[in-house]
Amino acid sequence: MHVLDAIKTRRSVRAFRPEPIPDDLLTKVLEAGTWAPSAGNLQPWEFIVVKSQEMKVKIARAALHQMWITEAPVVVVACANEKRSEMGYGERGRAFYCICDVSAAVQNMLLAIHALGLASCWIGAFDDYELSEVLKLPPGVRPIAILPIGYGREAPRSPPRRPLSSVIHLEHY
Ligand SMILES: Cc1cc2nc3c(=O)[nH]c(=O)nc-3n(C[C@H](O)[C@H](O)[C@H](O)COP(=O)(O)O)c2cc1C
């Protein structure tokens, strides 16, 4: 799939078929995450891979009870290792670069998921404290996105985009 087609046809999918996804596909998805750009190439991402139903239920509850998450055979939680970025860039690294870096990794994974015939949705609505507890995250590792991954059971229509003319500002805002 051409990268521009992948970008345009990727959709947030919130319903999944029950069959598992092959491990080699999951590895490709995670590897795509690691090829994202990162400030100073510090690569502050940590990926938690969850397959047990018990853990998926806890994650879904922490995600403000978005229980559809539990339908996915695999859930990946992308986290930012704030300390890695802080060591390189101080406060800007901790509070800004590491979130940019992990977000780039998440988008890479979403595009890889789509190109491999799988489906997912970026979930950012969750209780930081509860999710960190559930995942046993050490201090300085912050959850950024939950990605339920599986074979999609729906094909959502494209939500509209703001027209280019309204988002481009020439020379100044
Ligand atoms: C930072 C962020 C947080 C999001 N959080 C959620 C979420 O908690 N639950 C959900 O169902 N979708 C969530 N989404 C998905 C958006 O609703 C979706 O990307 C948007 O409606 C555009 O649809 P599309 O992804 O199909 O293009 C989130 C997306 C982003 C980028």
The ligand as a Tripos MOL2 file, in Angstrom:
@<TRIPOS>MOLECULE
LIG
   31    33     1     0     0
SMALL
NO_CHARGES

@<TRIPOS>ATOM
      1 C1         -4.9270   11.9780   21.0640 C.3       1 LIG1
      2 C2         -6.1290   11.1860   20.5970 C.ar      1 LIG1
      3 C3         -6.9910   10.6680   21.5460 C.ar      1 LIG1
      4 C4         -8.0830    9.8800   21.1300 C.ar      1 LIG1
      5 N1         -8.8490    9.2770   22.0990 N.ar      1 LIG1
      6 C5         -9.8660    8.4650   21.7140 C.ar      1 LIG1
      7 C6        -10.5900    7.7560   22.6960 C.ar      1 LIG1
      8 O1        -10.3160    7.8060   23.9000 O.2       1 LIG1
      9 N2        -11.6040    6.9550   22.2810 N.ar      1 LIG1
     10 C7        -11.9310    6.8280   20.9610 C.ar      1 LIG1
     11 O2        -12.8690    6.0870   20.6610 O.2       1 LIG1
     12 N3        -11.2400    7.4800   19.9910 N.ar      1 LIG1
     13 C8        -10.2100    8.2910   20.3370 C.ar      1 LIG1
     14 N4         -9.4440    8.9110   19.3780 N.ar      1 LIG1
     15 C9         -9.7580    8.6980   17.9490 C.3       1 LIG1
     16 C10       -10.4190    9.9080   17.2990 C.3       1 LIG1
     17 O3        -11.7490    9.9910   17.7370 O.3       1 LIG1
     18 C11       -10.3370    9.7640   15.7600 C.3       1 LIG1
     19 O4         -8.9770    9.7170   15.3770 O.3       1 LIG1
     20 C12       -11.0200   10.9180   15.0300 C.3       1 LIG1
     21 O5        -12.4040   10.8980   15.2650 O.3       1 LIG1
     22 C13       -10.7840   10.8610   13.5140 C.3       1 LIG1
     23 O6        -11.2070    9.6200   12.9750 O.3       1 LIG1
     24 P1        -10.1950    8.7140   12.1390 P.3       1 LIG1
     25 O7         -9.1030    8.2690   13.0990 O.co2     1 LIG1
     26 O8        -11.0040    7.5370   11.6560 O.co2     1 LIG1
     27 O9         -9.6360    9.5120   11.0230 O.co2     1 LIG1
     28 C14        -8.3590    9.6860   19.7470 C.ar      1 LIG1
     29 C15        -7.4640   10.2230   18.8020 C.ar      1 LIG1
     30 C16        -6.3510   10.9340   19.2260 C.ar      1 LIG1
     31 C17        -5.3630   11.4310   18.1860 C.3       1 LIG1
@<TRIPOS>BOND
     1     1     2 1
     2     2     3 ar
     3     2    30 ar
     4     3     4 ar
     5     4     5 ar
     6     4    28 ar
     7     5     6 ar
     8     6     7 ar
     9     6    13 1
    10     7     8 2
    11     7     9 ar
    12     9    10 ar
    13    10    11 2
    14    10    12 ar
    15    12    13 ar
    16    13    14 ar
    17    14    15 1
    18    14    28 ar
    19    15    16 1
    20    16    17 1
    21    16    18 1
    22    18    19 1
    23    18    20 1
    24    20    21 1
    25    20    22 1
    26    22    23 1
    27    23    24 1
    28    24    25 2
    29    24    26 1
    30    24    27 1
    31    28    29 ar
    32    29    30 ar
    33    30    31 1
@<TRIPOS>SUBSTRUCTURE
     1 LIG1         1 GROUP 0 **** ****
